[in-house]
Amino acid sequence: MAKEIVGKMVDNFSEKVHEHPQNEVIKHAMMKNGIQGSIENGVSQVAMNHVFSEEIATGKVTNQEQSGRCWMFAALNTFTHRLNDLFNLQDFELSQNHINFWDKLEKANYFYENILETADEPLDGRLVSWILSTPQQDGGQWDMLVSLIEKYGIVPKQVMPETFHSRKSGELNGLLNAKLRADAIKLRKLHQEDESDEDLQEVKGEMLSEIYTLLAYSLGEPPKTFDFEYRDKDKIFHRETGLTPQAFYEKYVGIDLHDYVSIINAPTTDKPYGKTYTVQHLGNVIGGTPIKYLNVDMETLKGLAAKQIKDNESVWFGCDVGQDSNRKEGIMDSALYDFEKAFGFPIHMSKAERLDYNDGMLTHAMVLTGVNIVNDKPNRWKVENSWGEKVGNKGYFVMSDEWMNDYTYQVVVHKKYLSDELKKAWGQEPIVLKPWDPMGSLAMMK
C-alpha cells in the first residue's frame, strides 16, 4: 500500500464530502460563519444561566489588555474583594504593573542563574534548549506571586499605573528575551574561560542593572514610599502618608500567603493522587517560595473551592480557557460545540490523555466568585475574568461543572479547608517534575 497521498485517495475523500446533500449546507455554513459559529449548542447557552446559589459580591472587572498577566490580575482581584469589604471601597484596583516590574527583573535574575547552573550542559541538549526557548515572559503561577509580594509588597494602582508596555507587552518581551539570550552567550563563554564565581556574579549584576534601566524606562520605576488617599463609598476622605509597599500589604490586605495551598488535578499515571509535586527550573525569585502542588481527584478539588466560596472568599484558579469556550458570550461548557455530529468523527480525549498528548495544559488564571449548588452538587460556577467588560456578562463568565472537570487544573485555597489526611499529604517532600512537564505550564492567556 502506498504511503503517500495519491489521486485515487483524494477522489474518495471528495466523494465522502458530497455523499449527503446536507453536507453542502454544513460546508457553506462553516465557510461563512466559522466552525464554532456554525455548531454552537443553543441548549448550552440556556443552561449557562448567570445566577448562582452561592455568590460573592464583587465589582467591576479588570482588563489585562494585550498582556499575559492573568495570574497577577486574578490574585490581586482576590485581594481587592477583601479590601472593598474591609474599607468600604468600590471598584478599587491594586497595581498590576508594580508586580509586573519586579516579576520581570526577578525572572531575568532567575534566567541568569539557570544559565550559570547549566553552563557545563550541552547547548543543544534538551534542558538548555528549554531554558533558552523562553528566557522570560508574562506568565506565572501562584507561588511565584507569593514570592514577589513577600519581597516587594503591593501598591494601589494610582501609585504605579499602567503604561504602554504593561498593557501591550509583546515588544518589551521580545527585546528582553533578545537581551537575555545575548547575555547567556557571554556568561557561558566566561564560564568556559574559567572566570571565578565572584567575577561571574559581578558581570551578572551589571546585566541586571541594564535590565532594570530597560524596565524603568518602559514600565516606570516602583515607589519606595507613597501616600494612600481615597474616598470610601460614603464619600469620606482618607489619607495615610509614607507607606512602603510591604507596609501597605500588611495593613490593608494582611493575609498570610503561606496559609494558602495549590491544589491540582492531574489524573495521569505518573502523578498519583495524594502526592505533592514541584517543577525543576520553574520560578522567578531566587530564594523565594518554591512551586508546590498537591494532586487530588476532581471531586476533592471542587469541594475545597466550594467551601471557600461559601465562606465568602473568592478562589484563584487555573484552567485551559481556550477549550470549548465562547469568549464573547462568556460561556465555558463541554457541551457548547458538537464537533462529532458536524464532522462525523470523535475528537474526545480524557483529561489524562490531553495532558499526556500535549492537547491540554493550564493556560489562564481567573477567579471563582460563585457556584450554583443543586442537591448538594455544583452544576455551574461564576468566574471573574480579567479581559474587560466587553466580553461575557460585563466581564463575568459562567462555567459548567462538566467543563470544570475537563479543563480546570488548579485552585488555591486556605489550608484550613484541607482534611487531616490532605494536610498530612501537603507536608510531604514534593516529587520533582521535569521543566517541560504540563504541570510546569504558566498562566498567560491574553
C-alpha positions in Angstrom: 0.0 0.0 0.0 1.3 3.4 -0.9 2.4 5.6 2.0 1.9 8.9 0.1 -1.3 10.6 -0.7 -2.4 9.6 -4.3 -5.1 10.8 -6.6 -7.5 8.0 -6.1 -7.4 8.6 -2.3 -8.3 12.3 -2.9 -11.2 11.3 -5.1 -12.5 9.1 -2.4 -12.2 11.8 0.2 -14.1 14.2 -2.1 -16.9 11.7 -2.7 -17.4 11.5 1.1 -17.7 15.2 1.4 -20.5 15.2 -1.2 -22.1 11.9 -0.1 -25.1 13.6 1.6 -26.9 16.7 0.4 -26.8 18.2 4.0 -23.0 18.2 3.8 -23.2 21.1 1.4 -25.2 23.1 3.9 -22.7 22.4 6.7 -19.8 23.3 4.4 -21.2 26.6 3.3 -22.3 27.5 6.9 -18.7 26.9 8.2 -17.2 28.8 5.3 -19.3 31.8 6.1 -19.5 31.6 9.9 -16.6 29.5 11.0 -16.6 26.1 12.6 -17.6 27.1 16.2 -20.2 29.7 15.0 -21.9 27.0 12.9 -22.1 24.2 15.5 -22.8 26.1 18.8 -25.3 24.4 21.0 -28.2 26.7 21.9 -29.2 24.4 24.8 -25.8 25.1 26.4 -26.4 28.9 26.2 -29.8 28.5 28.0 -28.3 26.2 30.7 -25.4 28.5 31.5 -27.5 31.0 33.5 -25.7 33.8 35.3 -27.5 33.1 38.6 -25.8 31.2 41.4 -27.0 29.9 44.8 -23.6 30.9 46.4 -22.2 34.2 45.2 -19.6 36.7 46.4 -20.3 40.4 46.0 -17.6 41.8 43.7 -17.3 44.8 41.4 -16.2 46.0 38.0 -13.8 43.5 36.3 -10.2 44.5 35.4 -8.6 44.3 32.0 -5.1 42.9 31.4 -5.4 44.1 27.8 -2.7 42.8 25.4 -0.5 41.1 28.1 -0.3 37.7 29.6 -0.5 38.9 33.3 -3.8 37.0 34.1 -2.2 35.3 37.1 -1.4 38.7 38.6 -4.8 40.2 37.9 -6.5 37.1 39.3 -4.6 37.2 42.5 -4.9 41.0 43.0 -8.6 40.7 42.3 -9.0 38.3 45.2 -7.2 40.8 47.4 -9.4 43.7 46.3 -12.6 41.8 47.1 -11.3 41.8 50.7 -10.2 45.4 50.6 -13.6 46.5 49.3 -15.4 44.8 52.2 -13.0 45.9 54.9 -12.5 49.5 53.9 -15.9 50.3 52.2 -14.3 50.8 48.8 -15.8 50.4 45.3 -14.1 49.3 42.1 -10.7 49.7 43.8 -7.6 48.3 42.0 -4.2 47.3 43.1 -1.2 48.0 40.8 -0.6 45.0 38.5 2.3 47.0 36.9 4.1 47.1 40.2 4.1 43.3 40.4 4.9 43.1 36.7 8.1 45.2 37.1 9.5 43.1 39.9 8.5 39.9 38.2 10.4 40.7 35.1 13.5 41.8 37.0 13.4 38.7 39.1 12.8 36.4 36.1 15.9 37.9 34.5 18.0 37.0 37.5 16.4 33.5 37.6 17.3 33.0 34.0 20.9 34.1 34.5 21.2 31.7 37.4 19.8 28.9 35.3 22.3 29.7 32.6 25.2 29.6 35.1 23.9 26.4 36.7 23.8 24.7 33.4 26.9 26.2 31.9 28.5 22.7 31.5 25.4 21.3 29.9 25.5 20.9 26.0 24.0 23.9 24.2 21.8 21.6 22.1 20.7 19.4 25.0 17.0 19.4 25.9 17.5 21.3 29.2 19.5 24.3 27.9 17.3 24.4 24.8 14.3 24.6 27.1 15.8 27.4 29.2 16.7 29.4 26.1 13.3 28.9 24.4 11.6 31.5 26.6 14.1 33.3 28.9 11.1 35.2 30.4 7.5 36.0 29.6 4.4 37.4 31.2 3.0 34.2 32.6 3.2 32.9 36.1 2.0 30.7 38.9 0.5 31.3 42.4 3.7 30.6 44.3 5.6 33.0 42.1 3.2 35.7 43.1 3.7 34.8 46.8 7.5 35.3 46.3 7.0 38.7 44.7 4.6 40.0 47.3 6.7 38.8 50.3 9.7 40.6 48.9 8.2 43.7 47.3 4.7 44.2 48.7 1.9 45.8 46.7 0.7 49.3 46.0 -2.6 50.9 44.8 -3.0 51.3 41.0 -3.0 55.1 41.3 0.6 54.9 42.7 2.0 52.9 39.8 -0.5 52.9 36.9 -0.3 51.1 33.7 2.0 52.1 30.8 2.0 51.4 27.1 4.3 48.3 27.6 2.5 47.0 30.6 -0.7 46.9 28.5 0.9 45.7 25.3 3.8 43.5 26.3 4.9 41.9 23.1 7.6 44.4 22.0 9.1 44.6 25.5 9.2 40.8 25.9 10.9 40.4 22.5 13.6 42.9 23.5 14.0 41.4 27.0 14.4 37.9 25.6 16.9 39.0 23.0 19.0 40.8 25.7 18.8 37.8 28.0 20.0 35.4 25.2 22.8 37.7 24.3 23.8 37.8 28.0 23.6 34.0 28.1 26.3 33.8 25.4 28.6 36.0 27.4 28.0 34.1 30.7 28.7 30.7 29.1 31.8 32.0 27.4 33.2 33.5 30.6 32.5 30.2 32.4 34.4 28.3 29.7 37.3 30.7 30.3 37.3 29.7 34.0 36.2 33.0 35.3 35.6 32.8 39.1 32.0 32.6 40.5 32.7 36.0 42.1 33.5 37.6 38.7 30.6 35.9 37.1 28.2 37.4 39.7 29.7 40.8 39.2 29.1 40.5 35.4 25.5 39.3 36.2 25.0 42.4 38.4 25.9 44.7 35.5 23.5 42.8 33.3 20.7 43.2 35.9 21.4 46.9 36.1 20.8 47.2 32.4 17.6 45.2 32.7 16.4 47.5 35.5 17.0 50.5 33.3 15.0 49.0 30.4 12.1 48.2 32.8 12.2 51.6 34.4 12.0 53.3 31.0 9.1 51.1 29.8 7.1 50.3 32.9 8.1 53.2 35.3 10.1 52.8 38.5 8.4 51.3 41.6 7.9 53.7 44.5 9.9 53.1 47.7 7.2 55.0 49.7 3.9 56.6 48.8 0.8 58.3 50.2 -2.5 56.5 50.1 -5.5 58.7 49.5 -9.1 57.6 48.8 -12.8 58.3 49.3 -14.9 55.4 50.5 -18.5 54.6 49.4 -19.8 57.1 52.0 -17.7 59.8 50.4 -15.4 60.0 53.5 -11.8 61.1 52.6 -8.9 59.0 53.9 -5.2 59.7 53.8 -2.1 57.8 55.0 1.4 59.0 54.3 4.8 57.5 54.0 3.7 53.9 53.4 6.1 51.3 51.9 4.7 48.7 49.6 5.3 46.0 52.3 3.6 48.1 55.0 0.6 48.7 52.7 0.2 44.9 52.1 0.4 44.2 55.8 -2.1 46.8 56.8 -4.6 46.7 54.0 -4.6 43.1 52.9 -2.9 41.3 55.9 -3.2 37.8 54.5 -0.5 35.2 55.3 0.0 33.8 51.9 1.6 30.7 53.3 -1.8 29.7 54.6 -2.9 29.1 51.0 -2.0 25.9 49.1 -2.1 25.0 45.4 -4.4 22.0 44.8 -4.2 20.4 41.3 -6.0 17.7 39.4 -3.6 15.9 37.0 -5.0 12.4 36.5 -2.0 11.0 34.6 -0.4 7.7 35.7 2.9 9.4 36.5 1.3 11.6 39.2 -0.5 9.6 41.9 -3.1 11.4 44.0 -2.2 12.4 47.5 1.4 13.3 46.5 3.0 16.8 46.2 4.9 18.0 43.2 7.3 20.7 42.1 8.9 21.6 38.8 12.6 21.8 38.0 13.9 25.2 37.0 10.4 26.8 37.4 10.2 30.0 39.4 11.0 33.7 39.4 12.6 34.8 42.7 15.8 33.1 43.7 15.3 32.1 47.4 11.6 32.6 47.1 8.7 30.3 47.7 9.2 27.2 45.6 6.4 25.9 43.3 4.4 23.2 45.2 1.2 21.4 44.2 -0.9 18.7 45.9 -2.6 16.4 43.4 -6.1 15.3 44.3 -9.2 13.9 42.5 -11.6 16.4 40.9 -14.4 16.0 43.4 -12.0 16.9 46.3 -10.7 19.9 44.3 -14.2 21.2 43.7 -15.3 20.6 47.2 -12.4 22.7 48.6 -13.2 25.5 46.2 -16.9 25.5 47.1 -16.2 25.6 50.8 -14.1 28.7 50.4 -16.8 30.4 48.2 -19.4 29.6 50.8 -17.3 31.4 53.4 -17.4 34.5 51.1 -13.8 34.2 49.9 -13.1 34.0 46.2 -10.8 31.4 44.7 -7.8 31.8 42.3 -7.9 29.0 39.8 -6.0 27.9 36.6 -7.6 26.3 33.6 -7.3 25.7 29.8 -9.6 28.6 28.9 -9.5 28.2 25.1 -11.2 24.8 25.1 -14.9 24.6 24.5 -15.5 28.2 25.3 -17.2 31.2 23.8 -15.2 34.3 24.7 -17.8 36.8 23.5 -20.7 35.2 25.4 -18.6 34.2 28.4 -19.6 30.6 28.3 -17.3 27.6 29.2 -19.1 24.4 28.7 -18.0 21.0 27.4 -21.4 20.6 25.5 -21.0 24.0 23.8 -19.9 22.6 20.4 -20.8 19.3 18.9 -17.8 18.6 16.6 -18.7 14.9 16.2 -22.1 15.5 14.8 -20.8 18.1 12.4 -17.8 16.1 11.1 -18.7 12.5 11.8 -15.7 11.6 13.8 -15.0 11.9 17.6 -12.1 14.0 18.9 -12.8 13.4 22.6 -9.9 12.6 24.9 -9.8 12.1 28.6 -8.2 14.7 30.8 -5.2 12.5 31.3 -4.9 11.8 27.6 -5.0 15.6 26.8 -2.1 16.1 29.3 -0.1 13.2 28.0 -0.5 14.1 24.3 0.0 17.9 24.6 -3.6 18.8 23.9 -4.3 20.3 27.3 -2.5 22.5 29.9 -3.0 25.3 32.3 -3.1 28.5 30.1 -5.1 31.1 32.1 -5.9 32.1 35.7 -9.2 33.7 36.8 -11.2 33.9 40.0 -14.1 31.8 41.1 -16.7 34.1 42.7 -19.8 31.9 42.8 -21.2 28.4 42.5 -24.7 27.0 41.9 -25.5 24.1 44.2 -28.3 21.7 43.3 -29.0 18.7 45.5 -25.6 19.3 47.2 -23.8 19.1 43.9 -22.5 22.1 41.8 -23.8 22.4 38.2 -22.2 25.7 37.2 -19.6 28.2 38.5 -19.3 32.0 38.3 -16.0 33.2 37.0 -14.4 36.7 37.2 -12.1 37.2 34.3 -9.6 40.0 33.5 -10.5 40.7 29.9 -12.6 43.8 30.5 -16.3 44.3 30.4 -16.9 43.8 26.7 -16.9 40.0 27.0 -19.2 37.7 28.8 -21.7 39.3 31.3 -19.8 42.6 31.9 -16.6 40.5 32.1 -18.0 37.6 34.1 -18.1 34.1 32.7 -20.2 31.1 33.6 -18.6 27.6 33.6 -20.4 24.3 33.6 -19.4 21.7 36.2 -18.5 19.4 33.3 -16.1 22.0 31.9 -14.7 22.4 35.4 -13.9 18.6 35.4 -12.4 18.6 32.0 -10.3 21.7 31.8 -9.6 23.1 35.3 -6.2 22.1 36.7 -5.6 24.1 39.8 -7.3 26.0 42.7 -5.7 27.9 45.5 -7.5 27.5 48.9 -6.8 28.2 52.5 -5.3 25.1 54.2 -8.0 25.2 56.9 -10.3 23.6 54.4 -8.0 20.6 54.0 -8.9 17.3 55.8 -6.3 15.9 58.2 -5.4 13.4 55.5 -4.8 16.2 53.0 -2.8 18.3 55.5 -0.6 15.3 56.1 -0.2 14.8 52.3 0.7 18.5 51.9 3.6 18.1 54.3 5.3 15.6 52.1 8.5 16.5 50.3 7.5 17.2 46.6 8.3 14.9 43.7 10.4 16.9 41.2 8.9 17.1 37.7 10.9 17.9 34.5 10.7 21.5 33.3 8.6 20.5 30.2 6.0 18.6 32.2 2.5 20.0 31.5 2.2 20.9 35.2 5.0 23.4 34.6 2.9 25.5 32.2 2.3 29.1 33.2 -1.0 31.1 33.1 -0.5 33.8 30.5 -3.6 33.8 28.2 -4.5 37.2 26.7 
